[in-house]
């Protein structure tokens, strides 16, 4: 039996996997540690098999405080990489914005997303059944982009709130092409896993930012 899904009336065109929602207007929690709450990162070899994507990520719950407490003062904070990544995988409020810096066809995008899902299934972050459900949803959701494909300057935004993932896709001309939500823990696990999962191409770069900033902060105290 397939797992039940709850959808809004517009949800069929919602959410990315990966990746990472209509960006919330609510601010991140005040006084969050600099090391661990906000990320601006350009990936030159991405899960989408293109030269570059710019990721803007804001963690809006208590996770940054817990991460900062864990890594503060460690002689080798990178030894705690798995623990830090696990904390981020459990985030329940985050905003994700990805700006595409190259143009490419829709099938390339969908196949790359499928590759991400398969890697997450291998490490147990999603089940094989969830993989097939998510892949089918993803292909239906992005079908309207078949003619244009993914264009340089297009933006996809996600917001995670618990098991609700809201997504907006805005093309380079400013037209909103996808706007909706999906409810289900698999959507959250897929999105966060695409950033912090063991095989994510984003993971090492994001964790390096955490550890470098934490070391700088410690040195300044």
N, C-alpha and C positions, 0 to 999 in steps of 0.2 A: 504494500500500500504506500502510495506517495504521501509525503508529509503535507499537511494542510498549509495553505498560504492565505494571508489576509492582505487585500489590496484596496487602495482607494480607487475611486472611479477613473482616475487617470493613471493608475499605477502600471498599466501594461507597458507604457513607454518609460518606465522609471529606471533608476539606479544603474551604476556601472558595476563591474566587479571591482574591478579593481578599482579599483579600484577603484578610491577613493573619492551630489546633494546640493540642493539649493543652500548656499552658504548662509549660516545663521547670522542674524543681525545682533544676536546676544553676544556680549563680550566674553572673552575667556576669563576665568576666575582671576581675581586681583592678586597681585603679589606672587605670581607663579615664578619659580626659578628660571633664570635666563637660559640655563643649559638645556632645558628639557621640554618646553611647551610649544615653541614655534620653530618651524623649519622652512627654509627657502633653499631649494636644492635643484640643480640642473643635472640630469642624468644623460650622459652622452651615448650610452648604449643601453637602450631601454627594453622593457618587456614588449614594447610594440615594434621592435626591430627597426627603429629609425634612429637618426643621429641624436636627437635631443627632445626632451620633455622637461618643462619646468614645473616642479612640484612646490606648492605652498600648503603647508600642513599646520593646523593649530589644534592642540589638545586642550580641551575645555573642562576636563574634570580634575580629580585629585591626583591623577597618575604622575604628572610632572613632579609634584612634591615627593611622592614615594620614590621615584627614580633618583631625584637629587639626594635624598637621604641615603639611598643604597650606595651611590658612587662617591659621595663626598669623602675626601681624605684617603681614598684607596690608593695604595702604591701602584696597583695595576688594575685600574677600573675595567679595562677591556676583558679581563678574566671573568667579568660578570655579564658579558654580552648576552648570553642566553637568558639570564634572569631579567635583564632590562628589556629585551625584545618581548619576553612573555608578558611583562607589565603592559607594554604598548598593545599587544594583541588583545588584552582584556579591557581596553578603553571603552567607555560607554557614551562619551560625547566628544566628537571631533569634527572638524571641518577640513575638507580636502579639496584642493583646486589644482587641476592639471592643465597647463597650456601647451598645446602641441606646437613645436617649432619646425616641423617639416610636414609636407603633404604626402599622403599615401592612400592606397585603396582600402575600402572597407573590409574586404576579405582578409587582407593582411592583418588588420586590427583584430578582427574576430578570431582568427587562427592563433594570434599571439595571446589573446585572452584565454583561449582554450588551453594553451600551453601552461599558462599560469595556474589555471584550475587543476590541471593534471598534476603539477608539482605539489600543490597544496593537498591534493588527495593522497599522494604518496606518503606525505608526512603526517596524515591523519587530521588535518585541520578542517577538511570537509570529507564527506563520504562519497563513494562512487555514484550513488543515486543523486546526491545533491549536486555533484559535478554535472551530471546530465541535465538536471532541471535548470541549473544556472546557465549552462551553455545554451539550451533551447530558449530560455527567456532572453538572454543577451542577444541572440541572433534575431529574434522577433523585435526586440526593443530598438535595435539600430538599423532595421531594414530600410527605414525612411532615408538613410544616408547613403544608400547604394549608389546613387548617381553622382553625388558630390564627393563621396569618400570623406576622409579626415583631412582637413586643410590646415596649413600653417596659420596659426592664430586662433583656431578653434579652442574652446575652453570647456572642460567638463568639471562640474563641481558636485561634491557629495557632502552631506552632513549625516553623521551617525548620532542617533539618540537612542540608547538602548539597542533593541533589535529592529529599529526603524532606520532605513537608509533612504534618504531623499536625494534625488539626482536632478541636475539641470545641465543640459548641453546647449551651449550658445555658439553659433558659428561665427566666423571671422567678420561677417557682415552685421552681426548684432542680432540675428534672428534666433529665438529660442526654439530648438528643434526637439528637445526632449525635456519634459518637466513632470515629475511624479514621484511616487514612493513605493517601496516594497517593505513588507514587514516579515521578518524571519531571521533567526540567528545565523543562517547560512550566508545571507547577504552581508551581514556585519563581519563574519569570519573571513569571507572572501576578500572584502575590501581591505581590512586591516592586515590580512595575511599577505596580500599583494605588496604591502609596504614593509612588513616586519617578519614575514614568514622565513623559514630557514633557507629557502632557495630564491628569495626575492632579490632582484637586482638593485632595489632601493636600500635594502636593510643595512649593509655595511656602511654606506655613505651617511645614512641618517644616524646610526649609532656613533660613527666617528665624530659627527657634530656634537652629540651629547657629551662624549668623553673629552673632546678638546675644549669645549666650553666649561665643563666641570673643572678641568685642570687649571684653566685660566682663572676661574673664579676662586679656586683654592689658593692659587698663588697670590691673588690680590688681597687675601684676608690677613 
